[in-house]
Amino acid sequence: MKADIHPQYHQAQVHCASCGTEFTVGSTAEVLRVDICGSCHPFYTGKQTIVDTAGQVERFQKRLERSAKL
């Protein structure tokens, strides 16, 4: 291995812009700023909503029921 070609590894402070949460991770950057973290992301908080565009979910459900009858 060549000497002095690898980046320095730091314990980085992560700052969430939307909820203000701060936590520490390992990274080559010293400070990280994120828009959404695991504390405020809708998928992880359980507040996720499905946006149904033009009844696509209902059409899929009907197709699934028809294939189950066969």
Residue frames as a rotation matrix with the C-alpha (Angstrom) as fourth column:
MET 1
0.571 0.821 0.000 0.00
0.821 -0.571 0.000 0.00
0.000 0.000 -1.000 0.00
LYS 2
-0.183 -0.602 0.777 1.15
0.510 -0.734 -0.449 3.52
0.841 0.314 0.441 -0.72
ALA 3
-0.400 -0.038 -0.916 1.72
0.890 -0.252 -0.379 5.77
-0.216 -0.967 0.135 2.26
ASP 4
-0.614 0.140 -0.777 -0.25
0.177 -0.935 -0.308 8.99
-0.769 -0.327 0.549 2.81
ILE 5
-0.943 0.333 -0.002 -2.88
-0.082 -0.228 0.970 8.51
0.323 0.915 0.242 0.09
HIS 6
-0.312 0.868 -0.386 -5.87
0.816 0.453 0.360 7.66
0.487 -0.202 -0.850 2.30
PRO 7
-0.042 0.364 0.931 -8.14
-0.160 -0.922 0.353 10.42
0.986 -0.134 0.097 3.64
GLN 8
-0.938 -0.254 0.235 -8.30
-0.240 -0.013 -0.971 11.15
0.250 -0.967 -0.049 7.36
TYR 9
-0.216 0.867 -0.450 -11.17
0.496 0.494 0.714 9.47
0.841 -0.069 -0.536 9.20
HIS 10
-0.858 -0.028 0.512 -13.09
-0.338 -0.720 -0.606 11.65
0.386 -0.694 0.608 11.69
GLN 11
-0.504 0.799 -0.329 -15.97
0.834 0.351 -0.426 11.33
-0.224 -0.489 -0.843 14.12
ALA 12
-0.857 0.163 0.489 -18.29
0.173 -0.803 0.571 13.74
0.486 0.574 0.659 12.26
GLN 13
-0.634 0.715 -0.294 -21.17
0.123 -0.282 -0.951 15.72
-0.763 -0.640 0.091 13.76
VAL 14
-0.719 0.505 0.478 -24.32
0.598 0.098 0.796 15.40
0.355 0.858 -0.372 11.62
HIS 15
-0.762 0.501 -0.411 -26.81
-0.089 -0.709 -0.699 18.28
-0.642 -0.496 0.585 11.79
CYS 16
-0.413 0.722 0.555 -30.38
0.908 0.371 0.193 17.78
-0.067 0.584 -0.809 10.48
ALA 17
-0.973 0.001 0.233 -31.79
0.058 -0.968 0.245 20.97
0.225 0.252 0.941 8.94
SER 18
-0.276 0.957 0.087 -35.47
-0.109 -0.121 0.987 20.07
0.955 0.263 0.137 9.35
CYS 19
0.677 0.619 -0.399 -35.69
0.290 0.274 0.917 18.82
0.677 -0.736 0.006 12.94
GLY 20
0.489 -0.545 0.681 -32.41
-0.714 -0.699 -0.047 20.02
0.501 -0.463 -0.731 14.47
THR 21
0.974 -0.129 0.186 -31.23
-0.006 0.808 0.589 16.58
-0.227 -0.575 0.786 15.57
GLU 22
0.290 -0.942 -0.168 -27.48
-0.902 -0.211 -0.377 16.11
0.320 0.261 -0.911 15.99
PHE 23
0.907 -0.095 0.411 -25.64
-0.101 0.897 0.430 12.79
-0.409 -0.432 0.804 16.08
THR 24
0.080 -0.981 -0.176 -22.14
-0.826 -0.164 0.539 11.45
-0.558 0.103 -0.824 15.48
VAL 25
0.961 0.103 0.257 -20.99
0.054 0.840 -0.540 9.16
-0.272 0.533 0.802 12.66
GLY 26
-0.005 -0.995 0.104 -17.66
0.288 0.098 0.953 8.17
-0.958 0.035 0.286 11.17
SER 27
0.894 0.301 0.332 -16.75
0.407 -0.236 -0.882 10.06
-0.187 0.924 -0.333 8.00
THR 28
-0.132 -0.944 0.303 -13.94
0.989 -0.147 -0.026 11.67
0.069 0.296 0.953 6.06
ALA 29
-0.119 0.171 0.978 -15.68
0.145 -0.971 0.188 15.05
0.982 0.164 0.091 6.50
GLU 30
-0.926 -0.306 -0.222 -15.66
0.259 -0.084 -0.962 16.71
0.276 -0.948 0.157 9.92
VAL 31
-0.579 0.791 -0.196 -19.16
-0.220 -0.383 -0.897 18.23
-0.785 -0.477 0.396 9.76
LEU 32
-0.872 0.390 0.296 -22.16
0.448 0.393 0.803 16.97
0.197 0.833 -0.517 7.77
ARG 33
-0.616 0.757 -0.219 -25.46
-0.487 -0.584 -0.650 18.76
-0.619 -0.294 0.728 7.17
VAL 34
-0.884 0.395 0.249 -28.50
0.465 0.700 0.542 16.79
0.039 0.595 -0.803 5.97
ASP 35
-0.651 0.722 0.233 -31.99
-0.520 -0.648 0.556 17.94
0.553 0.241 0.798 4.96
ILE 36
0.527 0.836 0.156 -33.85
-0.754 0.375 0.540 14.96
0.393 -0.402 0.827 6.46
CYS 37
-0.658 -0.734 0.168 -32.63
-0.720 0.549 -0.424 12.39
0.219 -0.400 -0.890 8.98
GLY 38
-0.673 0.360 -0.647 -34.06
0.244 0.933 0.266 9.14
0.699 0.021 -0.715 10.33
SER 39
-0.797 0.362 -0.483 -35.78
0.477 -0.113 -0.872 10.98
-0.370 -0.925 -0.082 13.19
CYS 40
-0.306 0.693 -0.653 -37.96
-0.299 -0.721 -0.625 13.13
-0.904 0.004 0.428 10.93
HIS 41
-0.877 -0.018 -0.480 -38.22
-0.476 0.175 0.862 11.17
0.069 0.984 -0.162 7.64
PRO 42
0.002 0.997 0.077 -41.85
-0.999 0.004 -0.032 10.13
-0.033 -0.077 0.997 6.94
PHE 43
0.214 0.055 -0.975 -40.89
-0.406 0.913 -0.038 6.53
0.889 0.404 0.217 6.11
TYR 44
-0.605 -0.569 -0.557 -39.22
0.263 0.518 -0.814 5.97
0.752 -0.639 -0.163 9.48
THR 45
-0.907 0.294 0.303 -41.75
-0.415 -0.491 -0.766 7.91
-0.076 -0.820 0.567 11.58
GLY 46
-0.708 0.665 0.238 -44.73
0.632 0.747 -0.206 6.01
-0.315 0.005 -0.949 10.13
LYS 47
0.015 0.718 -0.696 -46.41
0.084 -0.694 -0.715 9.15
-0.996 -0.048 -0.071 8.79
GLN 48
-0.915 -0.394 -0.085 -45.89
-0.079 -0.031 0.996 8.20
-0.396 0.918 -0.003 5.16
THR 49
0.157 0.984 -0.088 -48.81
-0.275 -0.042 -0.961 8.76
-0.949 0.175 0.264 2.82
ILE 50
-0.540 -0.229 0.810 -49.44
0.644 0.506 0.573 7.19
-0.541 0.832 -0.126 -0.57
VAL 51
-0.309 0.412 -0.857 -50.36
-0.534 -0.821 -0.202 9.67
-0.787 0.395 0.473 -3.25
ASP 52
-0.200 0.351 0.915 -52.72
0.599 0.783 -0.170 7.91
-0.776 0.514 -0.367 -5.63
THR 53
-0.601 -0.065 -0.797 -52.52
-0.493 -0.755 0.433 9.42
-0.629 0.653 0.421 -9.09
ALA 54
-0.264 0.598 -0.757 -55.59
-0.946 -0.008 0.324 8.65
0.187 0.802 0.567 -11.24
GLY 55
0.604 0.677 0.421 -56.61
-0.769 0.634 0.084 5.51
-0.209 -0.374 0.903 -9.33
GLN 56
0.007 -0.686 -0.727 -53.48
-0.737 0.489 -0.467 3.50
0.676 0.539 -0.502 -10.04
VAL 57
-0.799 -0.290 0.527 -53.63
-0.593 0.530 -0.606 1.69
-0.104 -0.797 -0.595 -6.69
GLU 58
0.074 0.914 0.399 -57.24
-0.591 0.362 -0.721 0.56
-0.804 -0.182 0.567 -7.29
ARG 59
0.620 0.110 -0.777 -56.40
-0.764 0.310 -0.566 -0.64
0.178 0.944 0.276 -10.80
PHE 60
-0.457 -0.846 -0.275 -53.48
-0.684 0.532 -0.499 -2.64
0.568 -0.040 -0.822 -9.42
GLN 61
-0.632 0.282 0.722 -55.69
-0.568 0.465 -0.679 -4.17
-0.527 -0.839 -0.133 -6.71
LYS 62
0.491 0.864 -0.115 -58.30
-0.679 0.297 -0.671 -5.21
-0.546 0.407 0.732 -9.33
ARG 63
0.329 -0.462 -0.824 -55.62
-0.757 0.393 -0.522 -6.77
0.565 0.795 -0.221 -11.51
LEU 64
-0.729 -0.633 0.260 -54.24
-0.642 0.502 -0.579 -8.64
0.236 -0.589 -0.773 -8.50
GLU 65
-0.228 0.741 0.631 -57.70
-0.591 0.410 -0.694 -9.98
-0.774 -0.531 0.345 -7.62
ARG 66
0.669 0.480 -0.568 -58.31
-0.734 0.307 -0.606 -11.14
-0.117 0.822 0.558 -11.20
SER 67
-0.069 -0.779 -0.623 -55.00
-0.694 0.486 -0.531 -13.01
0.717 0.396 -0.574 -11.31
ALA 68
-0.750 -0.179 0.637 -55.76
-0.635 0.467 -0.616 -14.67
-0.187 -0.866 -0.464 -7.94
LYS 69
0.242 0.940 0.239 -59.05
-0.715 0.339 -0.611 -16.05
-0.656 -0.023 0.754 -9.33
LEU 70
0.438 -0.120 -0.891 -57.26
-0.797 0.408 -0.446 -17.89
0.417 0.905 0.083 -12.14
